[in-house]
Amino acid sequence: MAVGGWMNEFVRQAGALSLFGKCVAAIAGILIIHATFHVLERTLPRRFGRADARYKVRKFIVFCGYLAILLFLTLLFEDRLGRLSLVLGVAGAGVAVALQDVLASIAGAFSIGFSKLYAVGDRVQIGDIRGDVIDIGLLRTTLLETGNWVSRDLYNGRIVRIPNSVVLKGSVFNYSQGFEFIWDEIKVVFTTSSDCDLAREMLLRVATEAIGEYVVEARASWKTISDNYQSANPPLEPRVALVVEAGALEFSVSYVVDYAKRTALKDRLYTKIVEEVASSNGRLTWASAGVTVINRPEIPETVAEHPSSSVGGAGRAAGSR
């Protein structure tokens, strides 16, 4: 009752103001509300220990601030909203055309929230940009970028802000939702004189030892996919495939890995493979690209530059004899 009585009293006093007085009151009220919620945004999240909790509290305070401003303006101009409806409708059509990109970004923000395209902390690729989501605003999504001039799963230090309207037009790749692993592959090339069976056995053993920690987690993660989507169960154990390419044995080793640890696992795999090849007593030999040189007799410079004159001179000399 106290809140209702206060609101009725506020509406009554606001109705007694002139249009100029309402505008002044609107500006003053917006500044006071903004300052109040700005202080809450800076102080209240500090009471929460976890980073994700602080982020959610901060976003909730910002949302409440916008809602408070909207409620304040509605109560202040309540007696004039009916007369302004036609003007607002005509102006709204013009604003919609002029601010179509802004409105598309706002629609994209709602699409991100309701469709659960991604959340803060997810690793995504939006268009050609890949990174971790660190903020989702009303107009833009902020990413901490990975890849580009460094390995694909390493941060490069750039913060990228992408308009939310992009998600309505293009593809969004999420590395974190559902199945939190990806399939990766390395290629190892040996000479044809290498022991093929030994190479296959060694690569499969090395890969199995390296990703053993991931297989159990990957199976549990894939269960989330199979519960929500109709999909076949893919093989999660490492696989080795052989092709003969350019006179060499090219082995492909495919495996599952945490999306954030691709570079580290590749380093571990290659390091172990190099050690295994070095201890194979010559049964495994790296294939290397070489340049084939064909030996040809040297041609005198004078003949190379004037072949026709040389042949003619030789003919004339033979005729004179």
N, C-alpha and C positions, 0 to 999 in steps of 0.2 A: 504494500500500500504506500509506503514511504517513497519508493522509487516511482510508482505511478503518479503520486501527487506532485513529486518534483518535476516530472516530465510535463504534466498538465500545466503547471505554473510556468515552466520554461516556454511552452508553446504559446501561452496567453501573453506573456511579456514580449516574445518575439513577434507576435501578431501586431502589437502596438507600434513597432518600429517602422520607420519609412524604408523605402528600398535602399537608399544610401546607407542608412543605419544598419540594415541587414548585411550589406556588402562589407562594411567595416567590421561588424561582429563576426562575419564568416572568416575574414582574413585573420582576425585576432584568435578566433577559436581554433583554426587550422594550425596556427603557429604554436599555440599552447598544447594542443593534442600531440603534435609532432615532437615537441620538446619532451613531453612526458614519456611517450613511448620510446624515444631515442635513449633516454636515461635508462628505462627498463631493459632495452635491448643490450645495453653495454654492461649492466650490472647483474641482472637476474640469471643469465646463462652461466655465470661463474660459479653458481652454487651447485652445478651438476658436474660430476667428474668425467663422465664419458663424452668423447668428442661428438658422437652421433646425437646424444641427448642434448648437448649444448646447441648443436645446429638446429634440431627440431624446435627447441624452445625459442631460439632466435627467429626462426621463420614464423612461428605461431604469434609472437609478439608483433612482428611486422604486419601480419594479416589482421590482427585485432586493431592495430593502429589505423589501417585503411578503412576497416569496418566502422570504427568510431567516428572517423571524419565523415563518412557517408551518412551515418545516422544523424550526426550533428547538423549537417547541411539539410537533410530531409526535414528534420524538426524545425529548423530555422525558416525555411522557405515553404512550409507546408501550406500556408494560405494562398500561395501564388503558383503552386504546381499545376493546378487545373487550368489557369489562364495561360501558363507557359507550355502546355502540352503540345499545341499545334506548332508553336515556334520551335520547340525542341525536336519535334518530328521532322520538320523541314531541315533544320540545322543538322540533325543526326544523319540524314541522307548524305549531305555534303561532307560531313566529317568521315562517314564510312568510306567514301570514295577517296578522300585526301589521305586518310590514315589506314588504307587497306593493308599495308605491310605490317603495321602495328597490330591491327585486329587479327591478322593471320598468325602473328606470333603469340597473341593471347590465346587464340584457338588451339595453337600447337601446344601451349602450356597445359591446357585442359586435356588435350589428347595424351600427352605424356603421363599426366596424373591418373586419368581414368583407364587408359589402356595399359598402364604399367610398362611402357616401352623401356624405361630405365629409371634407376633411382640413384641418389647420391652414393658414391663409392663404387658404382659399376664401371667396368671398362667397356667402352663402346667405340664404334667407328661410325661417324656421321659424315656421309660424303667421302672425302679423301682424308679426313682428319680423324686420328685415333688417339684416345687418351682416357683418363679416369675422370668421371663426373665429380666435381667438387662443389657445384652449386646449380640449382635449377630455379631460375627467376621467372617472373611473369613474361618477360620478353626474350630472355636469352638463357642458354645453357652454357656453363663455364666448365671447360676441360683443362686438366693438366696433361699436356700433350706428351705422347710417347713416339719413339721412332724418328723418322725423317733422317737426320744425319747421324743418328746413333742406332744401335740395334732396336728392333721393333718393340721389345718389351721394356726398354729403359726410358726413363724420363729425359727429355731434352731441355727442360727448364722453362718452356714457353707456356703461358696461360692463354687459352683460346676461348673466345666468346662467340657462340654460334646462335643466330636467330632461331627461335623455336619453330618458326614457320617452315624450316627446312624439313622437319619430320613429316610434314603433310605432303611433301612433294617427292622426297627421295627415300633411299633405303637407310635403315638403322640397324647396325650389327651390334649385338650385345654379347660380350664374352662371359658375363657373370650370371645371367639368368638361367635357371634350370641346370643344365650341364655345364659345370664350371671348368671343363677341360677342353683342350683342342688336340687335334691330330697334327703332328709335325713329322718331318722326314729329313734324313740326311743321306747323302750319296757318298759311297766309298768305291774307289776305282783301283783294281789290281791288274797286273799283267796276265795274259792268257796262260803263262807258265806257272802261275800260282795254284796252290791246292784249293780247288773250288769248294770241296766239302768242308775243309778246315775253315775257310773264310766264312761260309754260311754259319757254321756252328759257333765260331768265335763272335760274330756280329750279333747273333741271336742271344747268346749268353750275356754279352756285355749290355745289350739293351734291356734284357730281363732284369739283370742286377740293378741297373740304373733307375728303372721306373717301377721297381717293386713296390715302393711306397705309394705310388699313384693308383695302381690298379684297383685296390680295395676301395679307395675313396671314389674313384671313377665309377665303379659299379653302383655304389650308393647314390652318387649324383645322377647317374643315368636313370635310376628308378624314378626320380622326379619327372623326367621327361616322359617315360613310359606311362606314368600315372595320369599325365595331363594331355598327352598326344598319342595318336596311333602311329607307332613306329616300330621297326624291327630292332632287335638287340644286336648292335654291331660288335665285332670282335675287339676287345680292349687290350689283348696281349700284343706284344711287339711282333711285327712281321718283317720278313726279309724276302726281297724279290730280286732276281738277277736278269739283266739283259746284257747282250754283247754289243758294245758300241765302239766303233772306230778301232777294232782290233784289241779291245780291252774288256775286262770283266767289270761291269758297273753294278754294284749292289745298292739297292734302296732299302733303308731301314725306316719303317714307319712305327709310330708309338704315340701314346697319349701323354700329355704333359699339362701341368698347371699353366694357364695362359700368361701368368706373370713371370714364369721361370724358364722360358724357352732358351734364352741365351745361356743361362747357367747350366742347363741340362746338356745342351750341345757341346759346351766346353768340357763337361765331364765325360761325355761319350767319346769325343775325339781324342781326349787325353788317354783314356783307357785303350782305345783302338790302336793308337800309336805305340803304346807299351806292348800290346799283344803282337803287333807286327814285328817290333824290334826283337822280341824273344821267340820268334817262330823259326829261327835257324834257316832263314832263306826260303821257307815254304810259302811265305806271303811276301810279295814284292809290289811296291807302289808303281802304278802306271804313271808315266810322265809324258807330257807333250814334247815332241822333238821335231826338228827341222831336217828334212832330207835334202842333201846337197848332191847334185849330179855333176860329176867331173867332166868337163869338156875341154878340148884343146884350145889354147889361147889363139885368138885371131889377131894378126898384126894390125896396128892402128890404121895404117895406110890402106890396107885391104878392106878393113871394116868401113872406112869413110868413103872410099872410091872403088867399089867392087867392079863396076863396069869398065872403068879405065884400065884396071889391072888385068882383067881378062882380055881386053882388046890388045893391050901391049904385049901380052904373052903370045897372042895369036900372030901378031905381026912379026915378032921375033922368030917364031917357028917358020913362017913363010919365007923369011929372008935367008934361012939356012937352006 
